[in-house]
Amino acid sequence: MVSIFTYRDERKLFTIIGGIVLAVIIILLQTTSARTGKSNPLASAVSSLLAVGQIVVSAVISGVGNTFGGVIAVPRLWNENAQLLERNRDLTTENTKLREDLSARNDERSIERVAASHRSGVIADTIGYDPESQSRVITIDRGSLVGVLPDEGVVNDDGIVGRVTRVAPFTSTVLLITDPAGKVPAVVQRGRWWGIAVGTNGRVQLEYISQDAPLRVGDLVVTGRGLSFQAGLPIGRIKTVYRSEGALYQTALIEPAVSFGRLGRVLVLPK
């Protein structure tokens, strides 16, 4: 006898029966939960699965949205970064200018303090120097048109710089005290010992000081009254003392009061 049911029909029948049984179980669980007031385990499981699905879908959508938003924002961020870089360059330039203005103002105030003691002096700016250092000279931007004359002394807030050697209408040449040709009457302030300050191509040497003079390192040396300078202007401080047995005089090496590597504004003194 041949069966009228095939294997496929049997699978369908079992599926239908299983669905009916599952539906009955769900109905019984819901009825029991409603009667007892307790939460339905099956409903909780279904809710949890739905919540997990919602989280996954939300994360995927959010990731896509953020990526798309990031792509859209790239030109705007690029533009903002360029603007910030330009602003930073502007601020750096402005800061450099302010520093230079402050430095120049401090230099101006320094020379104004000196000018207050020498009303007839001429304020000038250093505009050149000898690049080969064959002679220790500088060029200033004041000349005969404002009354600058040869052999006039030049100073700044620290001490003496040198003396004018050549004058043109708009500029003048100043021989620094560190040049061997620059000789200045000098006095050791402590004890009032006299001598001559002579340039040594970088520093100054104090010569013809009596052997009796008790020179000390750190003693201040100032100008004596002469052709180019009045008395009492700082030349520098003694750095080393040289004494020789049997010599009539002693010498000393002076560290100049002026920093010649950064000369800015100076004051030309009348004779």
Residue, then its C-alpha position, 0 to 999 in steps of 0.5 A: m500500500v502506497s502512503i499518500f504523504t511524502y517526506r516534504d509533507e511530513r516536514k510541513l506538518f511537523t512545522i505547523i504542529g510546532g508553531i501551534v505548540l509554540a503559540v499555545i505555550i506563549i498564550l499560557l505564559q502570557t495568561t500566567s503572567a497576567r494572573t500572577g503579576k510577574s513579568n513574562p520571561l519570553a516577552s523579556a527575551v523578545s524585548s532584549l533581542l529587539a533592544v539589541g537590534q535597535i542598538v546595532v542599527s543605531a550604531v551603524i546609522s550613527g557611524v555612517g552619519n559621522t563619516f559622512g559629516g566628517v567628509i562634509a566638514v573637511p573643507r571647512l576644517w581645512n579653511e579654519n586651519a589655514q586661517l589659524l596659521e595665518r593668524n599665528r604668523d600675524l601674531t608672530t610678526e606683531n610680537t617681533k615688532l613689539r619686541e623691537d619697539l620695546s628694545a628701541r624705546n629702552d635704548e632711546r630712554s638710555i640715551e635721553r638720560v645721558a643727554a639730560s646731563h649734556r644739553s648741547g650734545v647731539i643724539a645719533d644712531t650707529i649706521g655702519y662699522d668696518p666689516e674687516s675690523q682693520s680699524r675700530v670705527i663706526t659711522i653715525d647718522r649726524g654730521s656737520l649740518v647739525g654741528v658735529l665737529p672733529d675730535e668731539g667725544v662720543v658716549n652712551d649710557d654705559g660710558i665713552v665710545g670714542r671720538v669723531t675723526r671725520v665729518a661729512p654733511f650727513t654722517s660722521t666717523v667715530l674712532l672707538i677707544t678700543d682702537p690703538a690710535g684711540k688714547v684717552p687721559a684716564v684716572v683710577q677712581r679709587g686713589r685718583w691715580w693718573g694714566i693713559a687709556v690705549g686701545t688694544n683692538g678689543r679692550v683697553q690698556l691702562e698705561y703709565i700708572s705709578q708703581d706705587a698705585p695699589l691697583r685692584v681688579g674691579d677698580l673703576v677707571v674714568t676719563g681725565r679732563g682732555l680735548s674730547f671728554q670732560a672728567g669722570l666719564p666711565i671707561g671701564r674696570i680693571k681686569t688684570v694688573y701687570r707689574s714688572e720689577g724695576a719698571l717705572y710704571q705698571t699697566a692694567l688691562i681694562e674691560p670697557a664699560v661699553s658693549f661695542g658689539r651692540l652699539g645703538r644710539v650715542l651722544v656726540l659731546p661738544k669739545 
